[in-house]
Amino acid sequence: MITPQIIRSNRKTLSLSINENADLVVRAPHRVSYDEIKKFISEKSAWIDKKQRLIKAQLKEKVNANLISQCLYLGTLYPLKIDNNRVEPISFNGHIFTIANINSEKISLILKSWYKKRFIEIAVPRLGYFSNKHQLKFNQIRVKEQKTLWGSCSSKNNINLNYLLIMAPIKVIDYVIVHELVHTIHKNHSAKFWQKVETIMPNYEDARCWLKDNGYKLRRL
């Protein structure tokens, strides 16, 4: 028996998903018994095994022998050049990243610092734009790295955004922003929630699928 994480709510049906750590997550109605959940998992065991194998393989993927030879930025991979004569830690000219010749651990830290600054510059104004245009008011915005979430909205309408999203295309950043802003009025993933998301961003499914398929790449640093 696969040990799942069970999340109960007022939903009407059972659903399964595999998270980014390859763990099984079951969403279930309050009324469904644990035996029914076990039966449901057993019936879906082939799908679960396939998805877990895929995600575990992704987790085991390693960057090549140079550790970091390319940088993902706004959905595009750019080459990374090591410059022994650099004074500034890092620069990007629109075509290539250049970084000082330091050890790999520091390269990762410098990239994360650069990514966070760029994300704030790009994402925070977009959050304000969608908030004002669609009258979706939030309280505070926090930008940080999160292990399992791309964004979240608290009961007090404080929004957290994961700055590693700067590696994703703009449409993905917009999707996460819109997703969390809609949570200021719908605190669940009901039909009304998704209808509101679609009203604001008709092509949100494209961004959602990109993140589902490529999200693991943003966590390699």
Secondary structure, 3 states (H helix, E strand, C coil): CCCCEEEEECCCCCEEEECCCCCEEEEEECCCCHHHHHHHHHHCHHHHHHHHHHHHHHHHCCCCCCCCCEEEECCEEEEEEEECCCCCCEEECCCCEEEECCCHHHHHHHHHHHHHHHHHHHHHHHHHHHHHHCCCCCCCEEEECCCCCCEEECCCCCEEEEHHHHHCCHHHHHHHHHHHHHCCCCCCCCHHHHHHHHHHCCCHHHHHHHHHHHHHHHHCC
